[in-house]
């Protein structure tokens, strides 16, 4: 395959990514404008409005970072050429920092806009605990069966992962897309625990956006890496 065709594969389905992201950003803007509590409150000298958009922006940076690293490594081996044996470790560190940043931004947003949901305190805290249970089970299943390196996308960097079967143990017995369905439940916990509408809106954005990543990045890549299996 020539360089031009490889370059086109890096941007495969990214027109759809950009289109869906644009629609989601419009939805996020309307959600923020419709919630008065986003206009008040602050932490560390940063307003709740800014924290809301930081939560959105970190999610975008995270997923664009993963797209760039995965696609350039898969089709050009770019990360390995530049960083050698450190390539996957540097990528994984960036992945972990940005994912943690998504959670921290939503946590702070939830705290500064707390009690913006007029509903039973016990009910929303119960929902928060309910979201924690599958998140913990997923974490256990990833560590016990799937492997944290594989969860980060090691199959884009190391060809030996491409011979492994699709995981069907633990939570993956329920669905092969457990990380997309259950993993992002953790982002709802702060908003539910603190009864924060903006934090829940940011979690919904993040959860929907990871599915954009799945259909526009991971699914095409998996078909090239693993074939129809």
C-alpha positions as CSV (number, residue, x, y, z in Angstrom):
1,X,0.0,0.0,0.0
2,X,1.4,3.4,-1.0
3,X,1.9,6.3,1.4
4,X,-1.1,8.2,0.0
5,X,-3.5,5.3,0.7
6,X,-2.1,4.9,4.2
7,X,-2.6,8.6,4.8
8,X,-6.3,8.2,3.7
9,X,-6.7,5.4,6.3
10,X,-5.5,7.7,9.1
11,X,-8.5,9.9,8.3
12,X,-10.9,7.1,7.7
13,X,-14.4,8.0,9.0
14,X,-13.1,11.2,10.5
15,X,-15.5,13.3,8.6
16,X,-18.2,11.5,10.6
17,X,-16.3,12.1,13.8
18,X,-16.1,15.8,13.1
19,X,-19.8,16.0,12.1
20,X,-21.0,14.2,15.2
21,X,-18.7,16.1,17.5
22,X,-20.0,19.4,16.1
23,X,-23.6,18.3,16.8
24,X,-22.7,17.2,20.3
25,X,-21.0,20.5,21.0
26,X,-24.1,22.4,20.0
27,X,-26.1,20.2,22.3
28,X,-23.6,20.8,25.1
29,X,-23.8,24.5,24.7
30,X,-27.6,24.5,24.9
31,X,-27.4,22.2,27.9
32,X,-25.0,24.6,29.7
33,X,-27.1,27.7,28.8
34,X,-30.3,26.1,30.1
35,X,-28.8,25.4,33.5
36,X,-28.4,28.6,35.7
37,X,-26.1,26.8,38.1
38,X,-23.4,26.7,35.4
39,X,-23.3,30.5,35.6
40,X,-22.3,30.6,39.3
41,X,-19.8,29.0,41.6
42,X,-16.0,28.6,41.2
43,X,-13.0,26.6,42.4
44,X,-9.3,27.6,42.2
45,X,-10.4,30.9,40.7
46,X,-12.0,29.1,37.8
47,X,-15.8,29.5,37.2
48,X,-18.2,26.6,37.0
49,X,-18.9,27.6,33.3
50,X,-15.2,27.1,32.6
51,X,-15.0,23.8,34.5
52,X,-17.9,22.6,32.4
53,X,-16.1,23.4,29.1
54,X,-12.8,22.0,30.5
55,X,-14.6,18.7,31.1
56,X,-15.8,18.8,27.5
57,X,-12.4,19.9,26.1
58,X,-10.4,17.3,28.0
59,X,-12.7,14.6,26.6
60,X,-12.0,15.9,23.0
61,X,-8.3,16.1,23.5
62,X,-8.2,12.6,25.0
63,X,-10.0,11.0,22.1
64,X,-8.1,13.0,19.4
65,X,-4.9,12.0,21.1
66,X,-5.9,8.3,20.9
67,X,-7.0,8.6,17.3
68,X,-3.7,10.2,16.3
69,X,-1.5,7.7,18.2
70,X,-3.5,4.6,17.1
71,X,-3.8,5.5,13.4
72,X,-0.3,6.8,12.9
73,X,1.2,3.8,14.6
74,X,-1.0,1.2,12.9
75,X,-0.4,2.5,9.4
76,X,3.0,4.2,9.6
77,X,4.6,2.9,12.8
78,X,5.2,6.6,13.6
79,X,5.3,6.4,17.4
80,X,7.7,3.5,17.3
81,X,9.9,5.3,14.8
82,X,10.1,8.4,16.9
83,X,10.2,7.0,20.4
84,X,11.4,3.5,19.8
85,X,10.7,1.0,22.7
86,X,9.3,3.9,24.8
87,X,6.5,4.5,22.3
88,X,3.7,2.5,23.9
89,X,4.7,3.6,27.4
90,X,4.6,7.3,26.5
91,X,1.2,6.8,24.8
92,X,-0.2,4.9,27.7
93,X,0.9,7.6,30.2
94,X,-0.8,10.2,28.1
95,X,-3.9,8.1,27.8
96,X,-4.0,7.6,31.6
97,X,-3.4,11.3,32.4
98,X,-6.1,12.5,30.0
99,X,-8.7,9.9,31.2
100,X,-8.0,10.8,34.8
101,X,-8.4,14.5,33.7
102,X,-11.9,13.7,32.4
103,X,-12.9,12.3,35.8
104,X,-11.3,15.1,37.8
105,X,-12.8,17.9,35.7
106,X,-16.3,16.3,36.1
107,X,-15.7,15.8,39.9
108,X,-14.8,19.4,40.4
109,X,-17.7,20.6,38.2
110,X,-20.1,18.4,40.3
111,X,-18.8,19.9,43.5
112,X,-19.1,23.5,42.4
113,X,-22.6,23.0,41.0
114,X,-23.9,20.6,43.6
115,X,-27.5,20.4,44.6
116,X,-28.7,21.6,41.2
117,X,-31.0,18.5,40.9
118,X,-34.3,18.9,42.7
119,X,-34.7,15.2,43.6
120,X,-34.5,12.8,46.5
121,X,-30.9,12.9,47.9
122,X,-31.2,9.2,48.7
123,X,-32.3,8.4,45.2
124,X,-29.4,10.1,43.4
125,X,-26.8,8.7,45.9
126,X,-28.3,5.3,45.3
127,X,-27.9,5.7,41.6
128,X,-24.3,6.8,42.2
129,X,-23.6,3.6,44.0
130,X,-25.4,1.6,41.3
131,X,-23.0,3.1,38.7
132,X,-20.0,2.2,40.9
133,X,-20.8,-1.5,40.9
134,X,-20.4,-2.2,37.1
135,X,-17.5,0.1,37.0
136,X,-15.7,-1.9,39.7
137,X,-16.6,-5.2,38.0
138,X,-15.2,-3.8,34.7
139,X,-12.0,-2.8,36.4
140,X,-11.7,-6.3,37.9
141,X,-12.4,-8.0,34.6
142,X,-9.9,-5.8,32.7
143,X,-7.1,-6.5,35.3
144,X,-8.0,-10.2,35.7
145,X,-8.8,-11.2,32.1
146,X,-8.4,-8.5,29.4
147,X,-5.2,-6.8,30.6
148,X,-4.7,-3.1,31.1
149,X,-2.2,-2.8,28.3
150,X,-4.6,-4.4,25.8
151,X,-7.3,-2.0,27.1
152,X,-5.1,0.9,26.3
153,X,-4.7,-0.3,22.7
154,X,-1.5,-2.3,22.7
155,X,-2.7,-4.2,19.7
156,X,-2.0,-1.1,17.6
157,X,1.6,-1.2,18.8
158,X,2.5,-4.9,19.3
159,X,1.5,-7.4,16.7
160,X,1.6,-10.3,19.2
161,X,-1.7,-9.0,20.7
162,X,-3.4,-9.5,17.4
163,X,-3.4,-13.3,17.7
164,X,-5.3,-13.2,21.0
165,X,-9.0,-14.3,21.0
166,X,-11.7,-11.9,21.8
167,X,-12.3,-11.8,25.6
168,X,-15.5,-13.5,26.8
169,X,-14.8,-13.8,30.6
170,X,-15.9,-11.6,33.5
171,X,-18.0,-8.7,32.5
172,X,-17.1,-9.3,28.8
173,X,-19.4,-12.4,29.0
174,X,-22.3,-9.9,29.1
175,X,-21.1,-7.8,26.1
176,X,-17.9,-7.5,24.1
177,X,-18.2,-3.7,24.4
178,X,-18.1,-3.6,28.2
179,X,-15.6,-0.9,28.4
180,X,-17.8,1.5,26.3
181,X,-21.0,0.5,28.1
182,X,-19.9,0.2,31.7
183,X,-16.5,1.9,31.9
184,X,-18.0,5.4,31.5
185,X,-20.5,4.8,34.3
186,X,-17.8,6.0,36.6
187,X,-18.1,9.5,35.1
188,X,-21.8,9.7,36.3
189,X,-20.9,9.1,39.9
190,X,-19.7,12.6,40.8
191,X,-22.8,14.3,39.2
192,X,-25.2,11.8,40.9
193,X,-23.5,11.9,44.3
194,X,-23.4,15.8,44.4
195,X,-26.8,16.1,42.5
196,X,-25.2,18.2,39.8
197,X,-27.0,18.7,36.5
198,X,-23.9,20.1,34.7
199,X,-21.7,17.3,35.8
200,X,-24.3,14.7,34.6
201,X,-24.5,16.6,31.2
202,X,-20.7,16.5,30.9
203,X,-20.8,12.8,31.7
204,X,-23.5,12.2,29.1
205,X,-21.4,14.1,26.5
206,X,-18.3,12.0,27.4
207,X,-20.2,8.7,27.2
208,X,-21.8,9.6,23.9
209,X,-18.5,10.8,22.5
210,X,-16.7,7.5,23.4
211,X,-19.2,5.8,21.1
212,X,-18.3,8.2,18.3
213,X,-14.7,7.0,18.9
214,X,-15.9,3.4,18.7
215,X,-17.7,3.7,15.4
216,X,-15.2,6.1,13.7
217,X,-11.9,4.9,15.0
218,X,-11.8,1.6,17.0
219,X,-14.3,-0.5,14.9
220,X,-12.5,0.2,11.6
221,X,-9.2,-0.5,13.2
222,X,-10.4,-3.7,14.8
223,X,-11.6,-5.0,11.4
224,X,-8.1,-4.4,10.0
225,X,-6.3,-5.9,13.0
226,X,-8.5,-8.9,13.7
227,X,-10.5,-9.4,10.5
228,X,-14.2,-10.3,10.7
229,X,-13.6,-12.3,13.9
